[in-house]
Amino acid sequence: MSAPADPFVPVDFNVPRELRSDGFRLEPLGPEHNEADREAWTSSIAHIRATPGFETGSWPERVMTLDENCADLVQHARDFSERTGFTYTVLNATDTVIGCVYIYPSRDPEHDAHVRSWVRAKDADRDAPLYRVVRDWLVGAWPFQNPEYAARPG
């Protein structure tokens, strides 16, 4: 019998439920964001695929139905509650979904977390500020020593 895997975050770590910054805030992604989340990413597929961290991946591969998208959001919410991964929706000042941040275990042994984020095309100017805020948040509020998060130009 093999030993249990190390948890992604320590059991006594208080996972942040929100991050507020100038012009946006993050909260855990869940099925309550379904329509707005789907609209945000389906309106920006080419833009997301060109975003650092997504260029070599296959997501978004195709447009999902609302039901399929909801099932995906339910899985992200389950990952969050089980502490195996943390996905946050990015909301602007009017609570419109403008993107997502994903924090999951890294497959690369040199890193302890794999982090990606995107914003929709019409909010492209928010990508670099989001990157900087999340990068600093990972260092200041999370227990990671060496997270992998694709840098942004500038």
N, C-alpha and C positions, 0 to 999 in steps of 0.2 A: 504494500500500500504506500502511495507516495504522500509526502508531506503536503499540507495545504499551502496553496499559493499565498504569498504576502498580499495583504489587502492593498487596493489602489491608493487609498488614503488611510491614515491611522484611525482606529475605531474611536478614539477620543477627539478627533479633529472635527470642529464645528464648521461644516460646509457652508460657505456664504450663500445666502438666499437672494442677495441683491447687490448690484454695483451701480452706483450713481456717478455720473460724470457730466460735464458740461455738454448738453445737447442730446444725451442718450442715457438709458439705464438698461441694465440686464436683470432678467428674472428667469427662473427655471422654465424651460420650454415644456409645454404640455398640450393636451388636446384642445384646451380652451383657445389656443392660438391657431387652430387648424386653417380656417379660411384665410386669415391674414398672412400666415406663414406660407401657405401654398401660393398665394398671389405674389408675395415678395420674391420667392425663388423662381417661380415660373416666368416672371417678367424679366429675369436677369440671368438666364442659363449661360449664355456666352460670357457674360461679365464674370460670373462665379468661376467658370472654368479657367479664366485668365487670372484669377486671384492667386497670389502666392499661397502654396499649400494645396491647391486644388488642380494645378495644371496637369499633373500626371495621373490623377484619379479618374474614376468613371462617374462620379456623382456631380451634378445631376445627369443621369443617363437618359431618362425619359420623363415626360410629365406624368405624374401619378394622379389618379382620381382623388377626390376629396376623402373617400373612405380609405384608400391606400395611404394617403398622407397622414390621416388621423391615426392609423395603425402605427406608422412610423413615429409619430409624436408620443403615442402611448408607450412605445418601447423606450424612447428617450426618457420619459418620465419614470419608467420602471428602473432604468439604469441609474437615474438620479437617486431614487428612493433606496435602491440596493447598494449605492455608492460604488458602482462599477464604472461609471462615466457620468459626466456632467455637461448637459447642453443647456445653454441659455439663449433665450430670444433677446434680440437687441431692439429696443423700442425708442422712438424719438420723443421729443417733448410733448407730442400730442398722442402718445401711446400707439403709434402706428409701427408695425413690425418693419424694420429696415434691414435685419440680418440675423445671424446666429453666431454663437461661439461654442465650440466643441472642445471639451477637455476629457481625454481618454488615455488609458495606459499606452505607453509607447511600445512598439514592437522592436525598437532599436535599444539594445542594452545600455547604450551610452546615455540615454534620456529616460527620465522617469515619468514623463507625460508627453502626449502628442496633442498639440493645440492647433486648432484651425478656426478661422473666422471669415465671414463674408458679409458684405453689405450689398443691397440691390443696386443696380446700375445707376438709378437716378439719385442715389445717395453715395456715390463713389467718393465724394470729398470727405466722407466720414470714415473711410477705411483706415487711413494712416492714424488719425486720432484714436480710433477704436483699438488698433494694434498697440499703440503706446500705452494706453490706459490698461488694457488687459495684460500686457507684458509686465507692467509695474505691479499690478494686482497679483499676478502669479508669484512674484518675488516677495511681496509684502504680506499677503494674506493666505497663501497656500503652502503646504509642506514640501513642495518640490525643490529639489536641488539643481536639476538640469532639465527644464522643460524644453521641448522642441516646438518652435513656433516660427514659421516662415516670416522673415523680416520683410518690411515694406520699404520701397524706395523713399529716400529722403530721411 
